[in-house]
Amino acid sequence: MQTENMKKKLWFADPQDHDYPAAKDYLELLYPVKIAEELVKQLQQQPTIEKKAKDILRASGLPLLPKDNIHVKQNIAKVKAGGKLSPVLLVRDTRLVVADGYHRLCSIYYLSEDLTIPCRLAGRD
């Protein structure tokens, strides 16, 4: 079970400022610009919630990136060295869209698929 202290060691409380433009860039590949912008605004306003790594991965339908992927490796090393990761940005659509944080998600999955990940969730309701 993940303790509150462990969560504070692994994660920033809120997404970092550069996560939102990265999410917008990705979302513009899937949606018209206006919708991508609206989804990013929603993400900025949503509270941070927690979901298990294995559940996010399953709901997204994305494959688990290999442990030797350079970004996955860097994030695992960062956490092991005491660094923190930014919460993951998600969009609920037909499938869950990982708008920002796919490499962070895979990194944490390798540490334990049952670890909870702080995330922001916007929807296309």
Backbone bond lengths (Angstrom), bond angles and torsions (degrees), N, CA, C in turn:
res aa  C-N    CA-C-N  psi(-1)  N-CA   C-N-CA  omega(-1)  CA-C   N-CA-C  phi
1 M - - - 1.460 - - 1.526 109.33 -
2 Q 1.298 116.02 140.11 1.454 121.98 -178.24 1.525 109.36 -85.39
3 T 1.314 116.19 126.15 1.454 120.03 179.16 1.519 110.80 -86.30
4 E 1.326 115.72 161.69 1.465 121.19 177.58 1.528 110.24 -60.31
5 N 1.328 116.52 -38.09 1.465 121.44 179.18 1.535 110.77 -63.99
6 M 1.339 116.42 -40.34 1.463 120.45 179.45 1.528 109.79 -64.06
7 K 1.341 117.33 -42.08 1.462 121.50 179.16 1.519 110.42 -59.88
8 K 1.332 116.57 -43.15 1.463 120.87 -179.72 1.524 111.06 -65.45
9 K 1.326 117.34 -30.27 1.461 121.05 178.70 1.520 112.10 -75.15
10 L 1.331 117.21 -32.61 1.458 121.88 -174.73 1.529 114.18 -88.78
11 W 1.319 117.22 -30.59 1.455 120.53 -166.29 1.525 113.59 -128.05
12 F 1.333 115.20 144.94 1.458 120.97 165.79 1.528 106.59 -72.78
13 A 1.317 117.09 153.57 1.464 120.92 179.68 1.530 111.77 -67.12
14 D 1.327 116.73 -35.19 1.462 121.64 -177.30 1.522 110.15 -131.75
15 P 1.332 116.37 157.32 1.464 118.84 174.45 1.526 110.22 -58.82
16 Q 1.313 115.99 150.83 1.455 120.58 177.63 1.529 108.85 -81.25
17 D 1.328 116.04 155.44 1.463 120.69 -175.45 1.526 113.31 -54.60
18 H 1.327 117.59 -37.25 1.475 120.31 -177.31 1.527 113.16 -73.41
19 D 1.336 117.85 -11.11 1.468 120.31 179.58 1.529 111.73 -70.15
20 Y 1.324 117.05 -33.72 1.466 120.07 -176.64 1.528 113.08 -69.12
21 P 1.340 119.55 -46.20 1.470 118.29 175.26 1.531 112.16 -62.58
22 A 1.334 117.25 -34.63 1.468 120.06 177.14 1.525 110.05 -64.46
23 A 1.330 116.57 -42.00 1.466 120.64 177.56 1.531 110.33 -63.23
24 K 1.325 116.76 -42.66 1.467 120.96 179.99 1.529 110.63 -61.90
25 D 1.324 117.05 -44.52 1.470 120.31 178.41 1.523 111.19 -56.61
26 Y 1.328 115.91 -44.12 1.462 119.83 -179.59 1.529 110.90 -69.28
27 L 1.328 116.22 -46.25 1.461 119.88 -177.15 1.527 112.14 -63.34
28 E 1.350 117.55 -29.03 1.466 120.29 177.02 1.526 112.44 -66.17
29 L 1.313 117.25 -17.70 1.462 120.47 174.70 1.529 111.93 -77.71
30 L 1.324 115.55 -22.21 1.466 120.76 -176.98 1.524 114.06 -104.17
31 Y 1.332 116.22 -27.27 1.463 121.99 -173.63 1.528 110.01 -132.90
32 P 1.334 116.58 159.87 1.466 119.14 170.76 1.542 109.88 -59.01
33 V 1.322 116.13 153.95 1.467 121.84 -175.11 1.532 111.94 -53.15
34 K 1.309 118.09 -44.90 1.479 121.37 -177.97 1.529 111.34 -60.54
35 I 1.310 117.11 -40.62 1.468 120.37 179.05 1.524 109.97 -69.70
36 A 1.319 117.41 -42.06 1.469 120.85 177.11 1.522 110.56 -58.69
37 E 1.322 116.88 -44.12 1.470 121.01 178.94 1.521 111.06 -62.51
38 E 1.325 117.37 -42.38 1.467 121.21 179.37 1.532 110.99 -64.48
39 L 1.319 116.58 -41.53 1.468 119.81 178.50 1.527 111.34 -63.19
40 V 1.318 117.64 -39.59 1.474 120.73 178.24 1.529 109.76 -65.71
41 K 1.329 117.74 -40.68 1.472 120.32 176.38 1.526 110.34 -59.67
42 Q 1.333 116.23 -42.84 1.467 120.36 177.37 1.529 110.51 -60.05
43 L 1.330 116.40 -45.65 1.466 120.68 -179.56 1.530 111.50 -59.22
44 Q 1.323 116.59 -39.16 1.458 120.95 -179.96 1.529 111.84 -66.70
45 Q 1.321 116.78 -29.08 1.466 121.26 -175.94 1.523 114.00 -94.16
46 Q 1.315 117.40 -16.28 1.462 120.92 -177.00 1.529 111.32 -73.60
47 P 1.320 116.60 149.82 1.466 118.79 172.84 1.530 109.18 -73.13
48 T 1.293 116.22 157.89 1.462 120.98 175.68 1.523 107.75 -80.67
49 I 1.326 115.40 128.12 1.463 121.91 177.00 1.522 108.06 -117.00
50 E 1.313 117.09 175.75 1.464 120.70 179.07 1.522 110.67 -126.11
51 K 1.322 114.85 135.78 1.460 122.28 176.19 1.518 108.24 -137.39
52 K 1.317 116.83 151.55 1.463 120.74 179.38 1.524 110.96 -72.00
53 A 1.325 114.94 144.34 1.471 121.48 -179.65 1.527 110.73 -54.62
54 K 1.322 116.98 -45.52 1.470 119.95 -176.98 1.528 111.78 -64.14
55 D 1.325 117.40 -33.62 1.458 120.24 -179.18 1.528 111.62 -73.82
56 I 1.328 116.92 -39.49 1.463 120.23 177.43 1.520 109.47 -62.79
57 L 1.316 115.85 -46.02 1.466 119.88 -179.05 1.530 110.81 -61.36
58 R 1.319 117.08 -45.18 1.469 120.40 -179.92 1.523 111.41 -63.72
59 A 1.333 117.30 -45.65 1.468 121.09 -177.20 1.528 111.83 -65.93
60 S 1.323 116.71 -29.87 1.466 120.06 -179.26 1.529 111.98 -78.79
61 G 1.320 117.10 -25.32 1.458 120.61 -176.03 1.522 113.17 74.70
62 L 1.336 116.87 6.48 1.460 120.84 179.95 1.525 110.62 -79.59
63 P 1.310 117.42 148.38 1.472 119.27 175.35 1.526 109.86 -75.85
64 L 1.308 115.69 152.51 1.457 121.14 173.06 1.522 107.33 -71.53
65 L 1.326 116.13 122.02 1.469 119.16 178.31 1.523 109.13 -65.59
66 P 1.327 118.29 150.56 1.468 120.04 179.96 1.529 111.56 -64.77
67 K 1.317 113.98 149.45 1.462 120.47 -178.72 1.524 111.75 -61.52
68 D 1.328 117.76 -24.21 1.464 120.48 -179.75 1.538 112.87 -91.30
69 N 1.336 118.21 5.16 1.455 120.83 171.88 1.527 107.40 -59.24
70 I 1.309 117.41 133.88 1.459 121.41 -171.91 1.533 112.50 -57.16
71 H 1.325 117.93 -41.31 1.465 120.67 -178.47 1.528 111.52 -74.06
72 V 1.315 117.02 -37.04 1.464 120.84 175.99 1.526 109.29 -63.45
73 K 1.324 116.04 -46.62 1.464 121.39 178.31 1.527 111.64 -58.32
74 Q 1.324 116.25 -44.91 1.469 120.88 -179.69 1.527 111.31 -62.95
75 N 1.324 117.43 -41.53 1.461 120.34 179.72 1.526 111.74 -67.90
76 I 1.320 117.43 -40.06 1.471 120.42 176.88 1.525 109.40 -61.82
77 A 1.331 116.83 -45.70 1.472 120.93 179.13 1.528 110.86 -62.74
78 K 1.317 116.30 -39.93 1.466 121.02 179.92 1.531 110.61 -60.59
79 V 1.318 116.66 -47.33 1.466 121.56 179.92 1.533 110.61 -64.24
80 K 1.320 116.86 -44.13 1.468 120.66 -179.83 1.522 111.76 -64.72
81 A 1.341 116.95 -26.46 1.464 121.63 178.54 1.535 111.66 -87.20
82 G 1.334 116.66 0.75 1.461 120.37 178.00 1.516 114.86 97.12
83 G 1.337 117.16 5.17 1.460 120.54 178.00 1.516 111.78 -78.07
84 K 1.313 115.81 163.77 1.461 121.61 -179.54 1.521 110.97 -110.76
85 L 1.333 113.92 153.33 1.458 121.74 177.22 1.522 109.65 -109.93
86 S 1.307 115.31 156.80 1.448 122.23 178.84 1.529 110.05 -86.15
87 P 1.334 118.17 143.63 1.461 120.03 175.56 1.532 112.00 -54.85
88 V 1.305 115.84 156.19 1.465 123.53 -176.98 1.533 108.84 -88.95
89 L 1.330 116.42 142.75 1.464 122.09 178.99 1.526 109.32 -104.99
90 L 1.334 115.52 123.70 1.462 122.07 -173.25 1.524 111.55 -125.17
91 V 1.326 115.78 150.03 1.462 122.25 175.32 1.523 107.83 -127.92
92 R 1.327 115.43 126.75 1.457 120.32 177.07 1.526 108.62 -86.14
93 D 1.313 116.45 119.18 1.458 123.53 177.40 1.526 105.65 -138.88
94 T 1.314 118.85 -150.75 1.464 120.41 176.80 1.524 109.63 -54.06
95 R 1.329 115.13 -42.21 1.464 123.40 171.20 1.513 105.75 -123.73
96 L 1.303 116.32 158.78 1.457 120.33 176.41 1.528 108.87 -69.54
97 V 1.312 116.62 129.12 1.457 122.28 179.27 1.527 108.58 -102.93
98 V 1.315 116.89 124.66 1.461 121.04 174.24 1.526 105.78 -88.00
99 A 1.329 115.18 97.98 1.464 120.91 -175.97 1.527 111.40 -74.00
100 D 1.313 117.54 -32.58 1.462 122.23 175.28 1.521 108.09 -157.18
101 G 1.324 115.87 132.77 1.456 120.08 175.57 1.515 115.90 116.15
102 Y 1.324 117.42 13.37 1.474 120.88 -179.14 1.526 111.31 -57.59
103 H 1.322 118.01 -44.78 1.465 120.74 -179.94 1.538 110.89 -66.90
104 R 1.323 116.89 -36.54 1.469 120.41 177.72 1.527 110.02 -66.19
105 L 1.317 116.31 -42.01 1.464 121.92 177.41 1.522 110.77 -57.75
106 C 1.321 116.99 -49.13 1.468 120.73 -179.08 1.527 111.14 -65.33
107 S 1.316 117.01 -38.00 1.464 120.65 179.12 1.525 111.26 -60.90
108 I 1.329 115.94 -47.19 1.461 120.01 -178.96 1.519 110.52 -67.39
109 Y 1.316 117.80 -35.96 1.462 121.64 177.34 1.528 110.18 -56.69
110 Y 1.327 117.23 -40.98 1.466 120.31 179.28 1.526 111.93 -67.45
111 L 1.324 117.47 -30.12 1.465 119.54 177.29 1.525 109.98 -72.47
112 S 1.326 116.70 -42.09 1.464 123.76 172.13 1.522 108.24 -175.44
113 E 1.304 116.51 123.89 1.464 120.35 -178.99 1.523 112.08 -65.15
114 D 1.335 117.18 -17.21 1.457 121.16 -179.29 1.525 113.53 -90.88
115 L 1.340 117.82 -2.95 1.461 119.47 177.41 1.519 109.68 -66.04
116 T 1.326 115.90 142.74 1.463 119.29 176.07 1.517 108.80 -86.68
117 I 1.308 113.16 147.57 1.455 121.66 -179.40 1.516 108.51 -119.34
118 P 1.336 117.23 126.49 1.462 117.61 173.19 1.526 108.88 -69.36
119 C 1.317 115.94 139.08 1.451 119.26 -178.22 1.522 110.17 -151.23
120 R 1.296 113.88 161.19 1.466 122.04 171.51 1.512 105.63 -112.12
121 L 1.336 116.35 137.28 1.462 121.60 -175.37 1.526 110.17 -126.55
122 A 1.311 116.34 119.72 1.465 123.01 174.67 1.523 107.69 -109.07
123 G 1.312 116.38 160.90 1.460 118.38 -178.32 1.503 113.15 -133.52
124 R 1.307 114.58 159.47 1.472 122.25 175.43 1.517 108.05 -106.72
125 D 1.315 115.92 64.19 1.463 120.35 -176.72 1.505 112.16 -82.18
